[in-house]
């Protein structure tokens, strides 16, 4: 019998006897392999074909001619259902594997804690015995229990190195799986199905230590290969060089390694390590990479370079990777360091004395990186613009590395310090080697030149780092000069660049952010920023002068718990080739007072919320605001400028002044977003950020009463802070804009700020014509003559746009001219009545 015979019994290959509504069609179909193959081909192209497409399929495939259209529809329904079930089954199996592995880790951790409890009970009993029998305390052996540390023994011969390696392995395993260190759970890192692992930090041990355990869907050999390449995932690692490699038993290797780290800020020297690294396989098949410091100064560094580093010590640390039965690998990472905190200023010592900082910068960074590689390998991550993940990772690494190079300014990279102007707030360094050695001809000038770097560090008090970095990212016009961006971008052209100011430009206030990639937990975001600008000279007319930046943001996510918050960027060509040269500049904020509760601040960029009076704002901020008020952090700024050799001194002077202007802008922004200002009254806050606010509000209210004959606020005859408070709390949105050809908003009350979804500082990014829709602009143009003649005009109900692009409706608006003390027009004011988001 033919296989495609209608039957009353079971079906196969997704034939199906029920329609979408679950009604019995009374007919089952057994499909032939050829029919299934034809349907599968269509399903691969279009899982949900339309009725017309199904009819076309029946016409084009004679082998399906005996199948009814309804049965074809049911086949595709069942096929989609099976596909969905398979995906859900795979997801549940992955979750189950992860939970099984996490359960195993928790059981091992519980066993370790039980051993630790038993050890403490034994020690407690022994101490009681000693206290009860004082004579026993004096009857101790004269033998010394002190052994010669491994890093002080003879490491010049293979047998000595092997002995050190074996002891390093034993000590490392006692930390990774035993009780050698009193581990406590890192605040805010609770294990669970949604976490990436179990993270613990040391308590009461020498130096600083952290440990992480997690499941990674990669083979152990691949994981070990990635982790040994420390510069690829550890952003603070400048270089890692293997000087000696010797074979060891069980197929293992012993390596003598020199690792150099970048300085996190301009205020401290960099660190380096001279270590022995031992790679081997345990009896149970687990792979181990363990490492510890050796004595001696090491080799391979010049005297000038060695002076820029402080030798730090790595106590037994490493990686333990074991194959997991359900697939993937269980990874244990231990980092134990002594960073010589006494060699840095006291205010910066928390960076070197906190185990949590090590956990965030090294231990969890390693685990997150291999998880990212695993997701990219499995195809779970798809990036924009068709870029390969490896290419985008390289861009992130190059941006970060260029910024670190600028901050540290190592001599062997070609950096040298230039003379100052008598004020040591900004450090100027130059590097002529950087351009001459460039392999990309597009990054070289027509004349010999190099890079000037202007950098500075400052201490911030009561400024949430994530809030500050997000503000700098979203409101570039508050601190950046478009001409300097254009000047840096000119380095990408083949023609020589000129000094800023020779080709004046104007920033339109618009920046478009296009995301490229992000890490698993969004702790890093790579994006392209387009700055819209126009030339101001008549000969260039209104030609577009857009600038493109490649930008790396770190720690701006609300849930971020990182130890470093960064905004790093570099100009790129709009074609964005994979080998694009990058000259990195940016900001880095490092908290100095690490919170113990692990709860990130939930503050936003809404400066208007900080101007609320009464207890509402205080209750909204909760206890976290108190932590923010006491938070100290160090901000490091570094900007790089290409130069031609004959313009070196001029570019250096301009770079110094530009960074000083950025420092002033950051200080102004920091004052505005600082939670410590919550004790100030509304008027004091506005006046401190805008000294002219009280005078401007008085002019606004007086002009409103003069033109319209009524008071804008009750008790308009008040002055100073009381009038300012009444204006700020007015029920309608009041906004002021400049009296120019292209009006720009300059001031507003709380309702006005809320309506435009912006901040007092960022208000100047918005122009009057951009907030109105087409109908609103026409109505405004019609009323302008009346406004100019009689001093005020009413606008009909309409719709405008907020700074975030949302539609806002209002019942009526009134515009009036604001007159100053000399009766001249100072600005225009608008009052929007009964507004609401559409």
C-alpha positions in Angstrom: 0.0 0.0 0.0 1.2 3.5 -0.7 2.4 5.3 2.4 0.3 8.4 1.7 -3.0 6.5 2.5 -5.6 8.1 4.7 -5.9 6.1 8.0 -7.9 6.2 11.2 -5.0 5.1 13.3 -1.7 6.8 14.3 0.3 9.1 12.1 4.0 9.9 11.7 6.3 12.7 10.6 4.1 15.4 12.0 1.0 14.6 9.8 -1.4 15.5 12.6 -5.1 14.8 12.9 -6.1 18.0 14.8 -6.5 21.5 13.5 -5.3 24.6 15.3 -8.4 24.7 17.4 -8.0 21.1 18.6 -10.9 19.8 16.5 -10.5 16.3 15.1 -10.2 16.4 11.3 -11.0 12.7 11.1 -8.1 12.1 8.8 -4.5 11.1 9.5 -1.7 11.2 6.9 1.5 9.1 6.8 4.1 11.1 4.8 6.7 9.5 2.6 10.4 10.5 3.1 10.3 12.5 -0.1 7.3 14.5 1.1 8.9 15.1 4.4 12.1 16.3 2.7 10.2 18.7 0.5 8.3 20.1 3.5 11.5 20.4 5.6 13.1 22.4 2.8 10.3 24.9 2.9 10.3 25.0 6.7 14.0 25.9 6.8 13.3 28.9 4.6 10.0 29.9 6.2 8.7 28.2 9.4 5.3 29.9 9.1 4.3 30.1 5.4 1.2 32.0 4.4 -1.8 30.4 2.8 -0.7 31.6 -0.6 2.8 30.1 0.0 1.2 26.7 0.9 -0.9 26.7 -2.2 2.2 27.5 -4.3 4.0 24.6 -2.6 1.2 22.2 -3.6 1.4 23.4 -7.2 5.2 23.2 -7.4 5.6 19.8 -5.7 3.7 17.0 -7.4 4.6 14.6 -4.7 2.3 16.6 -2.4 -0.6 16.7 -4.7 -2.6 14.1 -2.7 -2.3 16.1 0.5 -5.1 18.5 1.4 -4.1 22.1 2.1 -5.4 21.9 5.7 -3.1 18.9 6.3 -0.2 21.0 5.1 -1.1 23.7 7.5 -1.3 21.2 10.4 2.1 19.8 9.5 3.7 23.2 9.8 1.9 23.8 13.1 3.1 20.5 14.5 6.6 21.1 13.1 6.9 24.5 14.9 5.6 22.9 18.1 8.2 20.2 18.0 10.9 22.8 17.3 9.8 24.8 20.2 9.7 21.8 22.5 13.2 20.8 21.4 14.5 24.3 22.2 12.8 24.3 25.6 14.1 20.8 26.3 17.6 21.9 25.5 17.3 25.0 27.7 16.0 22.9 30.6 18.8 20.4 30.2 21.3 23.2 30.3 19.8 24.6 33.4 19.7 21.2 35.0 23.4 20.6 34.2 24.2 24.0 35.7 22.2 23.3 38.8 23.8 19.9 39.2 27.3 21.4 38.9 26.4 24.3 41.3 25.0 21.7 43.8 28.2 19.8 43.6 30.2 22.9 44.3 28.0 23.8 47.2 28.3 20.3 48.7 32.1 20.6 48.4 32.0 24.0 50.0 29.8 22.6 52.8 32.3 19.8 53.3 35.2 22.4 53.5 33.3 24.4 56.1 32.6 21.3 58.2 36.3 20.5 58.1 37.1 24.1 59.1 34.6 23.9 62.0 36.2 20.6 63.2 39.6 22.3 63.0 38.4 25.3 65.0 36.8 23.1 67.6 40.1 21.1 68.0 42.1 24.4 68.2 39.7 25.7 70.8 40.0 22.6 72.9 43.8 22.8 72.7 43.8 26.4 73.8 41.6 25.6 76.8 44.0 22.9 77.8 46.9 25.3 77.5 45.2 27.8 79.7 44.2 25.2 82.3 47.8 23.8 82.5 50.3 26.7 82.3 53.2 24.4 82.8 52.5 22.8 79.4 53.0 26.1 77.6 56.7 26.1 78.7 57.3 22.5 77.8 57.6 22.8 74.0 60.1 21.4 71.6 63.1 23.5 70.8 62.9 22.4 67.2 62.1 25.1 64.8 58.9 24.7 62.9 59.8 27.4 60.4 60.7 26.1 57.0 62.6 27.9 54.3 60.0 29.6 52.0 60.0 28.2 48.6 60.6 31.6 47.0 63.9 31.9 48.9 65.4 28.6 48.0 67.8 28.0 45.1 65.7 28.3 42.0 68.6 28.1 39.6 68.5 24.4 39.0 65.7 22.1 37.7 65.5 20.0 40.9 65.0 23.2 42.9 62.3 24.4 40.5 60.5 21.1 40.6 60.5 21.2 44.4 59.1 24.7 44.5 56.5 23.7 41.9 55.3 20.7 43.9 54.9 22.8 47.1 53.1 25.5 45.1 50.7 22.8 43.8 50.0 21.5 47.3 49.4 25.0 48.8 47.2 26.1 45.8 45.0 23.0 46.2 44.7 23.6 49.9 43.3 27.1 49.0 41.1 26.0 46.0 39.5 23.0 47.8 40.7 23.0 51.4 40.8 25.2 54.5 44.1 27.0 54.1 42.3 30.3 53.9 39.2 31.4 55.8 36.9 32.2 52.8 33.7 34.3 53.2 31.1 34.9 50.6 31.6 38.1 48.7 28.8 40.5 49.4 26.2 40.7 46.6 27.4 37.5 44.9 24.8 34.9 46.0 25.0 31.5 44.2 22.0 30.4 42.2 20.8 29.3 38.7 21.2 32.9 37.4 24.6 33.5 38.9 27.9 32.8 37.0 29.5 31.1 40.0 30.4 31.2 43.7 32.7 34.0 44.7 34.4 34.2 48.0 37.1 36.5 49.5 39.7 36.0 52.2 39.3 37.0 55.8 42.2 37.6 58.1 45.1 36.3 55.9 48.3 37.8 54.6 47.7 40.0 51.5 44.5 39.9 49.6 42.9 36.8 48.1 39.7 35.8 46.2 38.3 32.6 44.9 35.7 31.8 42.2 34.0 28.6 41.2 31.7 28.1 38.2 30.5 25.9 35.3 31.8 26.8 31.8 30.7 25.1 28.6 34.2 24.6 27.3 36.8 21.8 27.3 39.4 22.0 30.1 42.3 22.3 27.7 40.7 25.3 26.0 40.0 26.9 29.3 43.5 26.5 30.5 44.9 27.9 27.2 42.7 31.0 27.6 43.5 31.6 31.3 47.2 31.3 30.8 47.0 34.1 28.2 46.4 36.7 31.0 46.7 39.9 28.8 43.7 38.7 26.7 41.3 38.9 29.7 43.0 40.9 32.5 42.8 44.5 31.4 45.4 45.6 33.9 48.0 43.2 32.6 50.5 45.1 30.4 52.7 42.1 29.4 53.4 38.5 30.3 56.7 37.0 29.1 57.9 33.5 29.6 61.7 33.4 30.0 62.3 29.7 30.8 60.2 26.6 30.1 61.2 23.2 31.5 59.4 19.8 31.2 58.1 18.2 34.3 56.6 14.9 35.2 53.2 13.7 34.1 53.4 15.8 30.9 53.5 19.1 32.8 55.7 22.2 32.3 57.5 24.6 34.6 57.8 28.2 33.4 59.6 31.3 34.7 57.3 34.2 34.0 57.6 38.0 34.2 54.2 39.8 34.4 53.8 43.6 34.3 50.7 45.4 35.4 49.5 48.9 34.5 49.1 51.6 37.1 45.4 52.3 37.8 46.0 56.0 38.1 48.7 58.6 37.7 49.2 58.8 41.5 50.8 55.4 42.0 53.5 53.3 40.3 52.8 50.1 38.4 53.4 46.6 39.7 55.3 43.6 38.3 55.7 39.9 39.3 58.6 37.4 38.9 56.9 34.0 39.2 57.1 30.3 38.7 54.1 28.8 36.8 53.5 25.0 37.0 51.0 23.3 34.7 50.2 19.6 35.3 47.4 17.0 35.4 46.1 15.4 38.6 45.3 11.7 39.1 41.6 12.4 38.5 42.3 14.0 35.2 41.9 17.6 36.4 44.1 20.2 34.8 46.0 22.6 37.2 47.9 25.8 36.6 49.5 27.1 39.8 51.8 30.0 40.2 53.9 31.8 42.9 56.5 34.5 43.2 60.3 33.7 43.2 63.0 35.7 44.9 65.3 37.9 42.9 64.8 40.9 40.7 64.4 38.8 37.5 65.8 39.6 34.1 64.7 41.3 30.9 64.0 44.8 32.3 66.1 47.9 31.7 67.1 50.0 34.6 64.9 52.9 33.4 61.9 50.6 33.1 62.4 48.8 36.4 62.3 52.2 38.2 58.7 52.6 37.1 57.5 49.3 38.7 57.2 48.1 42.3 57.8 44.4 42.8 54.7 42.7 44.2 54.4 39.1 45.4 52.1 36.4 44.2 51.4 33.8 46.8 50.3 30.3 45.6 47.5 31.0 43.1 46.1 29.4 40.0 43.3 27.5 38.2 41.8 24.0 38.8 39.7 22.8 35.8 37.8 19.5 35.9 35.7 17.9 33.2 32.0 17.8 34.2 29.9 14.7 33.6 27.0 16.5 32.0 29.3 18.5 29.7 31.4 21.5 30.2 34.0 22.0 33.0 34.0 23.1 36.6 36.5 25.9 37.0 38.1 27.0 40.3 40.2 30.2 40.3 42.3 31.5 43.2 44.2 34.8 43.2 46.3 35.5 46.3 48.5 38.7 46.1 50.6 41.0 48.3 50.6 44.3 46.4 52.9 46.2 48.8 50.2 48.7 49.9 52.7 50.7 52.0 54.4 52.1 48.9 51.3 54.2 47.9 49.7 57.2 49.5 47.4 56.3 52.4 44.3 57.5 50.7 44.8 55.0 47.9 45.8 52.0 50.0 42.2 50.5 49.9 43.0 49.7 46.2 45.7 47.4 47.4 44.3 46.1 50.6 40.9 45.0 49.5 40.2 41.3 48.6 37.0 42.5 46.9 39.0 44.6 44.4 41.1 41.6 43.5 37.9 39.5 43.1 36.4 42.0 40.8 39.4 42.9 38.7 41.0 39.5 38.3 39.1 36.5 39.7 35.6 37.2 38.4 37.0 38.8 35.3 38.7 35.6 34.3 35.5 33.5 34.9 33.3 36.0 33.0 35.7 36.0 30.1 35.7 32.3 29.6 32.0 32.2 29.9 31.8 34.9 27.2 34.0 32.8 24.9 31.8 29.8 25.6 28.7 31.7 24.6 30.3 33.1 21.5 31.6 29.6 20.5 28.1 28.1 20.9 26.5 30.9 18.7 24.4 32.3 21.5 25.8 35.8 21.0 25.2 37.7 17.7 26.8 41.1 17.3 25.8 44.1 15.2 27.2 45.1 11.8 28.1 41.4 11.1 31.4 41.7 13.1 33.1 38.6 14.4 33.2 38.4 18.2 37.0 38.1 18.1 37.3 41.3 16.2 35.1 43.2 18.6 37.0 41.8 21.6 40.2 43.0 19.9 38.7 46.5 19.6 37.8 46.6 23.3 41.2 45.4 24.3 43.0 47.9 22.1 40.9 50.8 23.4 41.6 49.8 27.0 45.2 49.1 26.4 45.7 52.5 24.6 44.1 54.2 27.6 46.3 52.3 30.1 49.4 53.1 28.1 48.6 56.8 28.2 48.0 56.7 32.0 51.2 54.7 32.8 53.5 56.3 30.2 56.2 53.7 30.3 59.6 54.8 29.1 60.2 51.7 27.0 57.0 52.6 25.0 58.6 55.9 24.1 56.9 58.2 26.6 58.7 61.1 28.2 57.5 63.9 30.5 57.5 67.4 29.2 58.1 70.6 31.2 55.1 72.2 32.9 53.9 75.8 33.3 54.5 76.0 37.0 51.2 74.5 38.0 51.5 70.7 38.4 47.8 69.8 38.1 48.1 68.4 34.6 50.9 66.1 33.5 52.1 66.4 29.9 53.9 63.5 28.2 54.9 63.0 24.6 55.6 60.0 22.5 57.2 60.3 19.0 57.8 56.6 18.8 54.1 55.8 18.7 53.4 57.4 15.3 56.7 56.4 13.7 56.2 52.8 14.5 52.6 52.7 13.3 52.0 50.0 10.7 49.0 51.7 9.3 49.9 54.5 6.9 46.5 56.2 7.4 47.6 57.0 11.0 50.9 58.7 10.0 51.2 62.4 9.3 52.8 64.0 6.3 55.5 65.4 8.6 57.3 63.7 11.6 55.2 63.9 14.7 53.8 61.9 17.6 51.3 61.9 20.4 50.8 64.4 23.3 49.0 63.1 26.4 47.5 65.4 29.0 46.5 63.6 32.1 45.3 64.4 35.6 43.9 62.7 38.7 41.6 64.1 41.3 39.8 62.9 44.4 36.0 62.9 44.4 33.9 63.0 47.5 30.3 61.8 47.7 30.0 61.2 43.9 28.5 57.8 42.8 31.0 56.6 40.1 28.3 54.9 37.9 26.2 58.0 37.8 29.1 60.2 36.9 30.3 58.0 34.1 26.7 57.6 32.7 26.3 61.4 32.7 29.6 61.9 30.9 28.5 59.4 28.3 25.0 60.7 27.7 25.8 64.5 27.9 29.0 64.9 26.0 28.3 68.6 25.2 28.6 69.4 28.9 32.4 68.8 29.0 33.7 68.1 25.4 34.8 70.6 22.8 33.8 69.5 19.3 36.9 71.2 17.8 39.2 68.9 19.7 37.3 65.8 18.6 37.6 67.1 15.0 41.3 67.7 15.5 41.9 64.2 16.8 39.8 62.7 14.0 41.9 64.5 11.5 44.8 62.1 12.4 42.9 59.5 10.4 43.3 61.4 7.2 46.3 61.3 5.0 46.6 65.1 4.9 48.4 66.9 7.8 46.2 68.1 10.6 46.1 71.6 11.9 45.7 73.2 15.3 42.2 73.6 16.7 40.6 76.8 15.8 41.9 77.0 12.2 38.8 75.3 11.0 36.1 76.3 13.5 33.3 73.8 14.0 30.1 73.8 15.9 28.6 70.8 17.7 24.9 70.6 16.9 24.2 69.0 20.3 23.1 65.7 18.8 25.0 62.4 19.4 23.7 59.1 18.1 24.9 56.0 20.0 25.0 52.7 18.1 25.7 49.6 20.2 28.1 47.0 18.9 28.6 44.4 21.6 28.4 43.8 25.3 29.6 41.2 27.8 27.4 38.7 29.5 26.5 40.8 32.5 26.7 44.1 30.6 29.7 45.2 32.7 31.3 46.3 29.4 29.6 47.9 26.4 31.2 48.6 23.0 29.5 51.2 20.8 30.0 53.7 18.0 29.1 57.3 18.7 28.3 59.8 15.9 28.6 63.4 16.7 26.7 65.8 14.4 28.5 69.0 13.6 28.7 71.8 11.0 31.4 74.0 9.7 31.1 77.7 10.6 33.2 79.2 7.8 31.4 80.7 4.8 33.5 78.9 2.2 32.5 75.5 3.6 28.8 76.4 3.8 26.8 74.0 5.9 28.6 70.8 4.9 28.2 68.1 7.4 31.2 67.5 9.6 30.1 64.4 11.5 32.7 62.6 13.7 32.6 59.0 14.6 34.0 57.6 17.9 34.5 54.0 19.0 33.6 54.0 22.7 34.0 51.5 25.5 31.9 51.9 28.7 32.6 49.9 31.8 30.4 49.8 35.0 27.5 52.0 33.8 24.9 49.3 34.3 22.6 49.9 37.3 23.5 46.4 38.7 27.2 46.9 38.1 29.4 46.1 41.1 32.8 46.6 39.5 35.9 48.1 41.0 36.4 50.4 38.0 34.1 52.7 36.0 35.4 53.8 32.7 34.5 55.8 29.6 37.2 55.4 26.9 36.8 56.5 23.3 38.9 57.0 20.1 38.0 58.7 16.8 37.5 56.3 13.9 36.9 56.5 10.2 33.2 56.2 9.2 34.1 53.0 7.2 35.4 51.5 10.5 37.9 49.0 9.1 39.0 46.1 11.3 42.6 47.5 11.5 41.4 51.0 12.3 44.1 53.0 14.3 42.9 54.0 17.8 44.1 56.9 19.9 42.4 56.4 23.2 41.2 59.1 25.6 38.7 59.1 28.4 37.9 58.9 32.1 38.3 56.3 34.9 36.7 56.4 38.3 37.9 54.0 41.0 36.0 53.8 44.3 38.3 53.9 47.3 35.7 53.0 50.0 34.4 49.6 49.0 30.8 49.0 50.3 30.4 45.9 52.4 26.7 45.4 51.6 27.3 44.8 47.9 24.1 46.7 47.0 24.6 49.0 44.0 23.3 52.5 44.0 20.0 52.9 42.2 20.5 56.6 41.5 19.6 58.0 38.1 20.7 60.9 36.0 17.6 62.9 37.0 19.1 66.0 38.7 15.6 67.3 39.3 15.0 64.5 41.8 17.9 65.8 43.9 16.2 69.2 44.2 13.1 67.8 45.9 12.4 69.2 49.3 10.9 67.4 52.3 11.3 63.8 53.3 10.1 62.2 50.0 13.5 62.4 48.3 15.2 61.2 51.4 13.0 58.2 51.8 13.3 57.3 48.1 17.1 57.2 48.3 17.0 54.9 51.4 20.1 53.9 53.3 22.1 53.7 50.1 22.3 57.5 49.9 24.2 57.6 53.2 26.8 55.2 51.6 27.0 57.5 48.6 27.5 60.6 50.8 30.6 59.0 52.4 31.9 57.5 49.2 35.4 58.6 48.0 36.8 57.8 44.6 39.7 58.8 42.4 39.1 60.1 38.9 41.8 59.9 36.3 41.5 61.8 33.0 43.8 61.2 30.0 43.5 62.7 26.6 45.8 62.1 23.7 46.4 64.5 20.8 48.4 63.8 17.6 50.9 66.5 16.7 53.4 67.5 14.0 56.9 68.1 15.3 57.0 71.8 14.6 53.7 72.2 16.6 54.6 70.1 19.6 54.8 73.0 22.1 51.6 74.6 20.9 49.6 71.4 21.0 51.0 70.6 24.5 49.8 74.1 25.8 46.4 73.6 24.2 46.1 70.1 25.6 46.9 71.3 29.1 44.2 74.0 29.0 41.7 71.6 27.5 42.1 69.0 30.2 41.9 71.8 32.8 38.6 72.8 31.3 37.4 69.2 31.5 38.4 69.0 35.2 36.4 72.1 35.9 33.4 70.7 34.0 33.6 67.4 35.9 33.8 69.3 39.2 30.6 71.2 38.3 28.8 68.0 37.3 30.0 66.2 40.5 28.6 69.0 42.7 25.2 68.6 40.9 24.9 64.9 41.3 26.4 64.5 44.7 23.9 63.0 47.3 25.7 64.9 50.1 23.8 68.1 48.9 20.5 66.6 50.1 20.7 68.8 53.2 20.5 72.0 51.2 17.3 73.8 50.5 15.8 74.0 47.0 17.0 77.6 46.5 20.5 76.9 47.8 20.9 73.9 45.5 19.8 75.8 42.4 21.8 78.9 43.3 24.9 76.9 44.0 24.7 75.3 40.5 23.3 78.4 38.7 24.3 81.6 40.6 22.1 83.7 38.3 19.0 81.6 39.0 17.4 83.9 41.6 17.7 86.9 39.4 16.4 85.1 36.3 13.3 83.8 38.2 12.5 87.3 39.5 12.7 88.6 35.9 10.5 85.7 34.6 7.8 86.4 37.2 7.9 90.2 36.8 7.7 89.9 33.0 4.7 87.5 33.2 2.9 90.0 35.4 3.8 92.9 33.2 2.7 91.3 29.9 -0.4 89.3 31.0 -1.5 91.3 34.1 -1.6 88.3 36.4 1.0 86.6 38.7 2.7 83.5 37.6 3.1 82.3 41.2 1.4 83.4 44.4 3.2 86.0 46.5 5.2 87.0 43.4 6.4 90.0 45.4 8.7 87.7 47.4 12.4 87.6 46.5 15.4 85.4 46.7 15.1 81.8 47.9 11.4 81.9 48.7 10.5 83.0 45.2 12.9 80.5 43.7 11.2 77.7 45.7 7.7 78.7 44.6 8.9 78.9 41.0 10.5 75.5 41.2 7.4 73.9 42.7 5.0 75.5 40.2 2.3 73.1 39.0 2.9 73.8 35.3 6.1 73.3 33.2 8.0 76.6 32.8 11.0 76.7 30.5 13.3 79.5 29.3 15.2 79.6 26.0 17.8 82.0 24.6 16.5 84.9 22.5 18.6 84.0 19.4 18.1 82.9 15.8 18.2 79.2 17.0 16.8 79.3 20.6 18.3 76.8 23.0 16.8 76.0 26.4 18.7 77.4 29.3 16.6 77.0 32.5 13.4 75.6 33.8 11.5 74.5 36.9 11.0 70.9 38.1 7.9 70.3 36.0 9.7 71.6 32.9 12.7 69.3 33.5 10.3 66.3 34.0 8.4 67.1 30.9 11.5 67.1 28.7 13.0 64.1 30.6 16.3 65.8 31.0 18.4 67.6 33.6 19.2 71.1 34.5 22.8 70.7 33.1 21.8 68.8 30.0 18.9 71.2 29.2 21.1 73.2 26.9 21.4 70.2 24.5 17.8 70.8 23.5 16.7 73.5 21.0 13.2 75.0 20.8 12.4 73.8 17.3 13.3 70.2 18.1 10.7 69.7 20.9 7.7 70.7 18.7 6.1 68.5 16.1 5.2 69.9 12.6 1.9 71.3 13.8 3.5 72.9 16.9 6.2 74.6 14.8 3.6 76.0 12.4 1.6 77.3 15.3 4.7 78.9 16.9 5.6 80.6 13.6 2.2 82.1 13.3 2.3 83.5 16.8 5.9 84.9 16.6 4.8 88.3 15.2 2.3 88.8 17.9 4.9 87.7 20.5 7.3 90.3 19.2 4.7 93.0 19.1 2.8 92.7 22.3 5.3 90.7 24.3 3.3 87.5 24.8 1.3 85.0 22.8 -1.0 81.9 23.4 -0.3 78.6 21.7 -3.1 76.1 21.1 -3.1 72.6 22.5 -0.6 70.3 20.8 2.1 67.7 21.2 5.8 68.1 21.8 8.8 65.7 22.2 10.8 65.1 25.3 14.5 64.7 25.3 14.1 60.9 25.3 11.9 61.1 22.2 8.5 60.5 24.0 5.4 62.4 22.9 4.0 64.9 25.4 0.6 66.5 25.1 -0.4 69.9 26.6 -3.8 71.7 26.8 -2.3 75.2 26.3 1.0 77.1 26.2 1.8 80.7 26.7 5.1 82.4 25.6 6.4 85.7 26.8 9.4 87.9 26.6 11.6 88.1 29.7 12.8 91.6 30.3 16.0 92.4 32.3 16.7 95.3 34.6 17.5 97.5 31.5 14.1 96.5 29.9 15.9 94.7 27.1 14.8 91.2 26.1 16.9 88.7 28.1 15.2 85.5 26.9 11.9 83.8 26.1 9.8 81.9 28.6 7.2 79.2 27.9 4.5 77.8 30.3 2.9 74.5 29.3 -0.4 73.8 31.1 -1.7 70.4 32.0 0.9 68.3 30.2 1.1 64.5 30.2 2.9 61.8 28.3 1.0 60.3 25.5 
